[in-house]
Amino acid sequence: MREFSVPPLVNVAPETNITDLLIREAAKASNPPLFAKRDSSGVWQDISARDFLADVNALAKGLIASGVGPGDRVAIMSRTRYEWSLVDFAIWCAGAVSVPIYETSSPSQVAWNLGDSGAVAAFGEQAHHESVIRQAVQTEDLGSVANVWQLEGAGLDALRAAGANVSDEELEGRRTLAGLTDVATIIYTSGTTGRPKGCELTHGNFVELSENARASLAEIINESATTIMFLPLAHVFARFISVLAVAGGVKVAHTPDIKNLLGDLQSFQPSFILAVPRVFEKVYNSALTKAEDGGKGAIFHRAAETAIAYSKARQSGTLGIGLKVKHAVFDKLVYGKLRAAMGGHVSHAVSGGGPLGERLGHFFQGIGLQILEGYGLTETTAPISVNTPSMIRIGTVGAPLPGNSVKIADDGEILAKGVCVMRGYYKREDLTADTFVDGWFRTGDIGELDSNGFLKITGRKKEIIVTAGGKNVVPALLEDQIRADALVSQVLVVGDNRPFIGALVTLDDEALPGWLERHGLPPKTTLKEASDHPAVKAAVQDLINKANQTVSQAESIKSFRIVPADFTEASGHLTPSLKVKRAQVMKDFDAVIEEMYTAPRAS
């Protein structure tokens, strides 16, 4: 199939904007709790729709009194927390446009986002963030940024006080200015290459996509549902889910530090979570490592294979009594404990931001956590397509959401059209024109559609490697398989215009000590020492050999090097959504790659 379209299930009035979703929830007799926040004693306290709206209005009045005008851009630089959503809605109620900034951004990156967007004000989470913002403003002489408020301390109280004399009528006039076609936010792509581009996402993108996603995912998105947000709200994936949650009356908690995630999951007990594939890989690998360290590795491996087989059999309709019994045994021994570790009530998870892999999808489905893998970009307000509980095909990223269409171009590129697609790149008509062809957005990804409209991602157009012999190689097919092992953290397949395919591999510093101990090696061996150790190299070679069995001889990895440090966001080698910055890694490790291709290679 070359094209698949799904008509909208919900049509939205043109004068609607995102704030109307909140108004609707606050008007309900049930006044549902939309958020939960820890109090000083660490207990989760509910925040109702009306209480949230009242505080949003107070802050919006403060913005108006401080000179923020209709359509003005206001930046937010903060970790994921309740106040992020609070000021986001306040900006919209003031008729302004929010500009998220990753809290890990450098002053030069902050200056680019502020300067390119023409921001007139900014929120910083803490004194550190305010300092970075002010440094960026001063260094680049960004005189348009008139105010910087902190989310912590007295910053928000000062803003509330500033708006005391703004009337309800003036606020309502501002709140209702924007319609579906007006810009709600400018999100700068974290970017694996080049300067970030500002994606203009409209109120319609969020509202129409939320309303249609809510209709498709009613089993998950409803007033009895709860979720905990730990992905960065500066990223479009978490941002869309936060708006979708308000639209559906879902109660949302936040945890800014993923190190506290396990405890927060167990105390808050969400019904669904959202994460990028790397988080699910870490959950699986951590459970495996813990089992192996406790001498129960063999049991875990059998349990994992049973879960995968169970899920595959259910999907194909061939589930037999023997597998059911085996699955029930492991449910008591293993699966139940894994679900309990995630709070005990999680039944679904939404995965996006990269390929999950069929094996992990079947594993989690088999243990009782259905992962709904979706696909999208910043330019598409996150999801173009997603698997749903009633329409799922593991190994795919689902069918288009209602109101969206997907088309496969002659060269295999995925094209998208519909309520999810951005208006364009801010102040970059040239880039916008290059990105659209006959009204279709060019995603840059390669994929295929099956007869039922399920989309499968097979590669990234810009990342396809062409060897010196003219062979096209999709790196993700090899990288995903190797990275699935607990020992490995990241993999980068290389070989463009080279005589053979090679790979850079990094080790997982959390899993390494246990692996070393199980293999009779000192657990305090450093990453650098381990990267040169014959036993570690042999283990990585075994993983590569297995991956090579799934591709042709010309596509297989012939040589590799273990890099003695991990690729991280702090090192500049990962985006905030944990994607490898391929060009940056290849630049920084150019000498390693060159050595791999000039050194004598074993046959």
Helices and strands as residue ranges (DSSP letters): E 3-5, H 18-26, E 33-38, E 44-48, H 49-65, E 73-77, H 82-93, E 97-101, H 107-117, E 121-124, H 127-139, E 147-150, H 155-162, H 168-175, E 183-188, E 198-202, H 203-216, E 226-229, H 236-248, E 251-254, G 258-260, H 261-268, E 272-275, H 277-293, H 297-316, H 321-330, I 331-335, H 336-341, E 348-351, H 358-367, E 370-377, G 378-380, E 382-386, E 399-400, E 404-408, E 413-418, E 424-425, H 429-435, E 436-437, E 440-449, E 455-460, G 461-463, E 465-466, E 472-473, H 475-483, E 488-494, E 501-507, H 512-518, H 527-531, H 534-548, G 553-555, E 557-563, H 582-588, H 590-598
